Amino acid sequence: MTAPNPIFVLNADDTTLQAAQRNILANSTEMVRRLNADLLSRYQSAYQDYLANMHSGENVPADRIHAPLPPYAWELAPPDGDGFIFYQVSKTTRIADPASYPDTYNSGSNPQPNATPNMIMVGARTASTNWFTALKGDTFPSGKMTPPVTSSDGVIGIFEKFGAPVGPGWYLLMN
């Protein structure tokens, strides 16, 4: 734990207006930090859900093919009439740069399915695991190892195919 900023050293015996203003400012500053950390965590989780949905190979509705915009961040508000500084949601500053969270390829928009036997169609990685989706039109047999292939998100490797009761299944990266 770091030492508090000397500007925010609190004294319970100091009952002046300035002490109360310092206390409120210290509290508001800490709340902005905590709220923004939580907001960023929640946004990053939503963005990972968006990526998983886009890489699933399923049909994604048109209104969901774009990455969610980062929400506006919390910030310190201007002092009120008594000089107290609380916190508010910004009208201009987002929690993260939208360019850092771009739209991604919708693997469900592939012009599949096809009927070519033993067609290997490895989709994108699922979150940060070694599992990859099998794209629509994949006809490679379940339980077999692929030769070295490239997934739709550029990962080169040997994969083992796992079937699924619904859809084309999954690939597990073996190397």
N, C-alpha and C positions, 0 to 999 in steps of 0.2 A: 504494500500500500504506500502511495506517495504522500508526502507531507502536503497539507492544504496550502493553497495560495495565501500568502500573508494578508492579502486584502480581505480574505474571508475568515480571519481568526475571530471566533465568536466568544463572547463573554456574557454569561448569564446575568451578571450584575449590572451590565450596561443596558439601561432601559430607555435610551434616547431614541428619537425618530431615526437618526442616522444608523444606529445599531440595528433597528428593525429593518431598515432598508437593506443593510448589508446581509442580514439573515435571509431575507426574501430573495435577494440576488444570488446568494450562495445556493439556496434551495432550488431556485429556478434554473441555475446553471447546471446543477447535478441532474435535475429532471430532464433537461434538454438532452444531456449526454445519454442518459438511460433510455429515454423514449426513442431517440434516433438510432441507438444500437438495436433496440427491439424492432423498430420499423425496418431497418436494413436487413436484419435476419429474416423477418417475415417476407420481405420483398424477394430476397434471394431464393427462398423456398418456393415462392410462387413462380419465379422465373425457371427454376429447375423443373417444376411441374409442367410449365409451358413447353420446355425442351423435350421432356419425356412424351408429352402428347404429340408434339410435332414429329418425333422420331418413331412413334408407335406403328406407323404404317396404316393407321386407321384414317377414316375420313374425318377431317377437322372442319367444322363450320367456318364459313367465310369471316364471321365476326371474331374468330379466335386465332387467325393465322398470323397475327402480328403480336410481337412480344408486349407484355404489359408495361406501361410506362411506370417508372419509379415514382412513388408518391412524393408529395411535398414534405420537406423536413420540418422538424420543430425548431424554433428559434426563440431568442429572447425578444420580448415585446418592448416597445418604447415605454418609458416610465409613465405611470398613470399620474393623476392629478396630485397624489401625495408623494410622488417620487419612488413608488414601488415598481420593481421590474419583474413581471411575471413572464410566462412563455405562451407562445401561440404557434399555429401552423403557418409556415411561410406561404406567400402567394407567388414567389419567384424561384426559390431554391429547392431543387429536388434532392431526395436522400442519396441519389447516385446519378452519374452521368448516363443518360439513355443510350449514348453511343457505346457504352461498356456492356450493354445488354441488348445486342442486336436481334433482329428477326432471324430465323433459321429456316432451313429447307424443310418443306413439308413432305415427308416421305410417303404420305398417303396420296399424293398427287401423281404418283408414278402411273404410266399408261399400262399397267399390268391388269389382270393376270395373263400369264402365258401358259402354254401347255408343253413347253419344251422339257423333256425328261432331264433329271439331274441338274436343273438350273440352280446355281448357287447365287443367292441374292441376300448378302449380309447387310443389314441396316445399320443404324447408329447405336452407339454404346448407350446402355441404360444407366443413367446417373454416373456414379464413379465406380461401377462394378466391371467385371469381365464378361458380362452378359450383353448380347447384341440382339436386336430384333431381326427376325427373318421377314423380308419384305413380301408383299403380295406377289404371287407368281413364283415364289421359291418352290422348287419341286425336288430339292436335294433330300435323299432319304434320312429319316431320323436315326440317330445312333452311329452315323458315319463321320469320319474326319475329312475335312476339306483339304485340298492342296493349299499352298499359300495364296490367299486372296486378299483383296482390299475391301473394307467395309465402306458404306456410304459416307462416313465421316473421316475416311482416310487412314484407318488403322489397318496395317498389313499383318497378317498372321495366319495360323492354322486354327480352325474352329471345329468344334464338335456340334453337330445338329441335334437339337432336342425338339421333339414334336409337341404339339399342344392340342387339347381337345377342340379348341376353336382357333382359327387363324393358322398361319404358316409355321408358327413355332418360334424357337429361339436358337441362338448360337452362343456357345461358350468359348471364349478365347483361350487357347491351350498353351500358347507361348508368348 
